[in-house]
Amino acid sequence: MSQSFVSIIIPCRNEEKFISKCLDSFLKQNYPKDKMEILVIDGMSTDKTREIAREYSEKYPFIKLIDNKNKFTPFALNLGIKNSKGDIITIAGSHTKYDKDYILKCLKYLEEYKADNVGGILKTIPKKDTLIAKAIAFSLSSFFGAGNSAFRTGATKPKFVDTVFGGCYKKEVFNKIGLFNENLIRSQDMEFNMRLKRAGGKILLSPDIIAYYYPKDNLIDFFKHNFKDGFWAIYPLKFVKIPLKFRHYIPLIFILILSVSFIFYLLDFVFFTFLFQFTIVSYLLFSSFFSLKIAVREKDLKYFSIMILVFAIRHFGYGIGSLWGVFKLIKEGPFEKEKKAF
């Protein structure tokens, strides 16, 4: 398997600031270039992404630019798989760069552990050298911000998990359980990996496989991103019967408890007054603890108040997005076929 032909699929749209970093990191892989192809699946970008990708494809014959006229990620993934020549499919984020041994180690662990999908640790790197950008990056690698998502919070040794970032798959997996669900604008990777596990597949996370992700660098975009993530934690139930893992619903539960208890608090119900106050105080205590932990680690107490704000935007954005997903499900009804909700 160490000499397998590898197809690297990179879905992208309007990523002119990052696509070069991503492609350069794959050009630096210590894996034979005659054993790999890079498929850039562009969602009809309106910036310079296509121009940049085309320049790479003209210079390197194993890089190809493919149009994704449907624009969204699941269509790009399926286009890439259908056009791939490899026995191994690696899904790569265009907002990410990869260690030079990324492919080699993925193949090593696929073979060593007889896995069907292998991924590694996603190290979150701030886009800018600002307190806000750094705080956003810290929140996404903190247990309080990411829950028990091992590819974000880290691991000490290889272990089987429910999902990984991107992923390096045996192509036979797609012949066995199908392609990505094109109804899911987001969460399509988690849903696919859940199908894979239900079919008896094994998903391995290895801490020495490393990728570097650049998240949003301002609070408004960070809120919007979390809102959409929260929405797509709930809305897939319109199309699939399998719910995501419990951690994806905690922000929704938090928002529901807070909202309901606040309404009855205003009506002067004693129990709900206590529940509302208890929920607020508990959240602030947990947020303060993890925020202080980051501030001490970074040796800068300015992070304390900023992290409390960033954690709140993460949790409230995700939770409110999930609540909107519930409203949409109730309004539209489950299992109706449609392609997008935004």
RAPE-V577129 format. One record per pair of residues at least 12 apart in sequence whose ideal C-beta (glycine too) atoms are under 6 Angstrom apart, sorted by sequence separation. I is the first residue (numbers start at 1). J is the second residue. D is the distance in Angstrom with one decimal. If there is no record, write none. Layout:
# RAPE-V577129
I	J	D
I	J	D
This chain:
# RAPE-V577129
26	38	5.8
53	65	4.7
106	118	4.8
180	192	5.3
292	304	5.6
40	53	4.4
66	79	5.9
124	137	4.4
151	164	5.2
291	304	5.2
294	307	5.3
151	165	4.8
261	275	4.2
262	276	5.3
233	248	4.2
261	276	3.8
124	140	4.6
291	307	3.6
124	141	4.9
291	308	4.9
8	26	5.9
177	195	5.2
258	279	5.6
287	308	5.1
177	199	5.0
257	279	5.5
287	311	5.0
37	62	4.9
38	63	4.5
39	64	5.4
40	65	5.1
41	66	5.0
43	68	4.6
39	66	5.9
41	68	4.9
44	71	5.9
163	190	5.1
43	71	3.9
122	151	5.2
5	35	5.4
6	36	4.6
7	37	5.3
8	38	4.7
9	39	5.2
10	40	5.0
11	41	5.0
12	42	5.7
13	43	3.4
19	49	5.5
122	152	5.8
163	193	4.2
14	45	4.8
16	47	4.4
13	45	5.3
16	48	4.2
20	52	5.9
14	47	4.8
16	49	4.9
19	52	5.5
23	56	5.4
121	154	5.8
15	49	5.1
14	49	5.9
41	76	3.8
12	49	5.9
41	79	5.3
41	80	5.0
39	80	4.8
164	205	5.4
160	202	5.8
161	203	5.6
122	165	4.5
160	204	5.8
161	205	4.6
119	164	2.6
187	232	4.5
191	236	6.0
119	165	5.5
158	204	5.9
159	205	5.8
186	232	3.6
119	166	5.9
119	167	4.9
158	206	4.4
194	242	5.3
187	236	5.3
191	240	5.8
117	167	4.7
118	168	4.8
155	205	5.8
117	169	4.9
155	207	4.6
184	236	5.3
116	170	5.6
151	205	5.8
190	244	5.8
150	205	5.5
183	239	4.1
116	173	5.1
11	73	4.9
106	168	3.7
251	315	5.1
255	319	3.5
11	76	3.4
254	319	5.5
251	318	4.1
252	319	5.4
251	319	3.5
255	323	5.6
30	100	5.3
252	322	3.7
9	80	3.3
29	100	5.7
30	101	5.7
22	94	5.1
25	97	3.9
28	100	4.9
31	103	4.5
25	98	4.5
31	104	5.4
93	166	6.0
29	103	5.1
92	166	5.6
19	94	5.4
22	97	5.7
91	166	4.5
140	215	5.8
18	94	5.8
21	97	4.8
91	167	5.1
7	84	3.6
18	95	5.2
90	168	4.7
137	215	5.9
7	86	3.3
15	94	4.4
136	215	5.5
6	86	5.0
89	169	4.7
5	86	4.5
5	87	5.6
6	88	4.6
7	89	5.4
8	90	4.7
9	91	5.5
10	92	4.8
12	94	3.7
89	171	5.3
4	87	4.7
4	88	4.9
6	90	6.0
8	92	5.5
10	94	5.3
87	171	5.5
133	217	4.0
116	201	4.0
116	202	5.5
117	203	4.6
118	204	4.8
119	205	5.9
120	206	5.5
121	207	5.3
136	222	5.4
115	202	4.7
125	212	5.0
127	214	5.0
226	314	5.4
230	318	3.7
234	322	4.8
115	204	4.1
120	209	2.6
121	210	5.4
122	211	5.5
123	212	5.1
124	213	5.3
125	214	5.6
128	217	4.9
229	318	5.9
233	322	5.5
120	210	5.5
127	217	4.0
223	313	5.1
227	317	4.7
231	321	4.1
235	325	4.4
113	204	5.1
122	213	5.1
124	215	5.8
222	313	5.8
226	317	3.3
230	321	2.8
234	325	3.0
238	329	5.8
226	318	4.5
230	322	4.1
234	326	5.7
81	174	5.6
231	324	5.6
219	313	5.8
223	317	4.3
227	321	3.8
231	325	4.5
109	204	5.6
238	334	5.5
6	103	5.8
109	206	5.1
147	247	3.9
78	179	4.5
78	180	5.6
77	180	4.7
105	209	4.8
2	107	5.5
1	107	5.3
74	180	4.4
235	341	5.9
75	182	5.7
74	182	4.6
1	111	4.2
74	184	5.9
99	210	4.6
72	185	5.0
98	211	5.0
74	188	4.3
96	211	5.1
97	212	5.1
96	213	4.9
95	214	5.4
144	290	3.9
142	290	5.8
185	340	5.6
138	294	5.2
145	314	5.4
135	306	4.6
139	310	4.8
135	307	5.4
139	311	5.8
136	310	5.8
131	306	5.5
135	310	4.5
139	314	5.4
